[in-house]
Amino acid sequence: MIKAIDLSKSYGKQTLFENISFNINKKERVGLVGRNGQGKTTLFRLLLRQEEIDSGTISIPKTYIIAHLDQHIYYTKDTVLNEGCLGLPSDQKYDHWRVEETLMGLGFSEDEFHRPPSELSGGYQIRLNLAKILISDPDLLLLDEPTNYLDVVSIRWFTKFLRTWQKEMILITHDRSFMDSVTTHTMVIHRQKIKKISGNTEKLYNQIAQEEEVYEKTRLNDEKKRKEVEVFIRRFRAKARLAGMVQSRIKALNKNEKRDKLERIPPLELSFNAAPFAARYMISTDNVSFSYNNLPPYLIDDFSIAIKKDDRIGVIGKNGKGKSTLLKILAQVLNPIKGEIKKHPNLKMGYFGQTNKIELHPQKTVYEEIMASDAKCTFQRARSISGSLMFEGDDSLKKISVLSGGEKSRVLLGKILASPCHLLLLDEPSNHLDMESCDSLMSAMDSFGGAVVLVTHNEMYLRTLVNRLIIFDRNKISVYEGTYRDFLDNIGWEDDEDPKEREKIKNNLSKKEVRKLKANILNEKTNVLTPFKNEIKKTEKLIENLEKKLNGNNKKLIEASEQGDGSTISDLSKKNHQLESELEELYENLDKLICSHEGKSKEFEEKLEEL
C-alpha cells in the first residue's frame, strides 16, 4: 500500500540513509529496528510529511489514512470518554462501547471516564491519545515506543489488540518480545540502507550477520585476486607479445568494482560493577506501611520481605499502585509511616528511579560524570559505558546541560554501572534505551554478582531474569515465591479475566465454576492446537537445516571460486537452486500452518468470551 523508492535523508554531514527502497503491503505489521540515531523516527516523520525528503519518492494512495501516536497533549472535550469518542470514524460515532472497551484495556477505570482529561497524569494523557488512534480505524498505524507509558497489564491487552489488527502497522519499540509477538515482518535501518524480511528480529539479525560474513569473505577473495592481477600487469606491461593479455586484465580489473571493507560496529556490552558481599541477607522490611498523606488507606500496607544476596525480584502491577514508591522506600529515599527497614551496615546500593534526584553537574561531560562515580573507573571504561548507553563517539563529550531528560536518565544509569554495588534497585531502566542496549542491559543484570530488584513492564525481562515477584494486584501487595511464568499459570492478572466472566461471578456463578469451564475450553484448545504447533516446529526445523546446508554450500562456493574449480562451482550452484526451491515451498507451507493455527486459536478465544 505504501511504496518508498530511493529515499535519502541527511542532517548536515550525518547521512541517516541513502537510496533506500521498501514497500508496506496489505495487512503487514512491520517492526522497525536499528540502533539509536539511525533514522527510525525520522522515517516516520517522512511518511507523515512532517519533514522533506532529500531525494526519492514516497507513494501513498489518496484515500489512505495514517495515524500516529502523538506526544502533543491537546484536548477539547470535558471528559475522558467524550475526548476518546473524537477518535471514532463518522460511521461509528455512536459506538461508545468501543471507546470504553479500549480505554479499559489501556488501564482506565470506569470512574475515570468522567474525569476531565487535564486532570490525568502525563502517562495517562498519552494513553488517551493512544486510545483515540486505535479506535479511529486508520489504514496504517505508526507507533513509536507506545509501551513507554503502559504497565504490564495494559501491554498484555495491547498485545492481543495488535495481533488482531487487520490493516497495516509500523512499530518502533525497545521491547523485543513485544515486537516479535505482534509483527509479521521486521525492517532494519543498517549501514544507511534498509532491509525487510518476513519474520522476527532474531531471524533478521541472523540473516544480516550471515550476509556480512559472506560479503567479507568475498571481499578478501576479490582483494587477493586483484593483487595478483596488479602484479601480472606491472610485470608484463612492457612485453609486446603479452600486450593483449595485459589489456584484457586491465579491463577486467576496472570492470570489477572494488568492495569496501565493512566498518566495524562495536557490540554493546554493559556490565554492572559487583562488590563482594559475605552475608546472606542484604535488606528486609518488617510490616512496612506508607501513604503520601500519612493517613489510611495506605498505598503500601503491612508489607514484609527479606532480600537475599542472589535474589532477582520483579516488581509488577498497574501504574500508580506503589511500585516506584516501594523502591524509594528500599533505597531510603522515603521513610515508612509504620514498620521497619533493616539494612546490612556494609550494603552498597545502586538506585535508578524514574524521577531520580541525584544531582548531575551541568558543566561536566557524559563520560566525566560516569568516571566521577568511582575512583577506579578508567577513561576507557567510562567511554565504553557511554557508548553502550547510546553516547557514541563525540556524544560522550556532550555537557550535561544540553541533554534531554531521557539522556540524563541514561547518564544516571551509567553512573550506577560504574559504581561498585551489592544491590541494584532499578525502576524501568530500559525506557530510554534502544533494543540492542536493552538486550545488553538484560545480560548485565543476569550476570551481576549481587541482588536485583527490578520494576519493569518488559515481559522478556520478567520471564528471563526473575525468581521472585512482588505483585501489586487485586488491591494488595504480595510476595510470590516463583517465576513470572509460574505466576501467570497459577494465579494470573485480575484484568486478564474476561469482563463477562467477572459478571457471571457477580451473578452467583462461583469463580471456581467459571474457572472449571474455562479450563475445559483451554484443554480442548491445547489438544487442537498442539498438532499445529508440532507441525510448525517440524517445518521450522526443516527450514533451519536447509538454510544451514545453503550456508555451507555458499562457503564451499567461495573456496571453489578461490581455487578456480569450475565443476564444483557448477555442481554447488545446481544444488543451491534446488535448496532455494525447497525453502520457498517450506516457507509457503509454514505460512499456511501459522494462519491455520491463528484461525483456530481465535475460535477458542471467542468461545472463552462467550462463557
Secondary structure, DSSP 8 states (H G I E B T S, - for coil): -EEEEEEEEEETTEEEEEEEEEEE-TT-EEEEE--TTSSHHHHHHHHTTSS--SEEEEE--TT--EEE--------SSSHHHHHHTTS-GGGTT-HHHHHHHHHHTT--GGGGGS-GGGS-HHHHHHHHHHHHHHT--SEEEEESGGGG--HHHHHHHHHHHHT--SEEEEE-S-HHHHHHH-SEEEEEETTEEEEEES-HHHHHHHHHHHHHHHHHHHHHHHHHHHHHHHHHHHHTT-GGGHHHHHHHHHHHHHS----------------EE----SSEEEEEEEEEE-TTSSSS-SEEEEEEEEETT-EEEEEE-TTSSHHHHHHHHTTSS--SEEEEEE-TT--EEEE-TT------TTSBHHHHHHTT-TT--HHHHHHHHHHTT--GGGGG-BGGG--HHHHHHHHHHHHHHSEESEEEEESTTTTS-HHHHHHHHHHHHH-SSEEEEE---HHHHHHH-SEEEEEETTEEEEE-S-HHHHHHHT--GGGS-HHHHHHHHTT--HHHHHHHHHHHHHHHHHHHHHHHHHHHHHHHHHHHHHHHHHHHHHHHHHHHHHT-HHHHHHHHHHHHHHHHHHHHHHHHHHHHHHHHHHHHHHHHHHHHT-
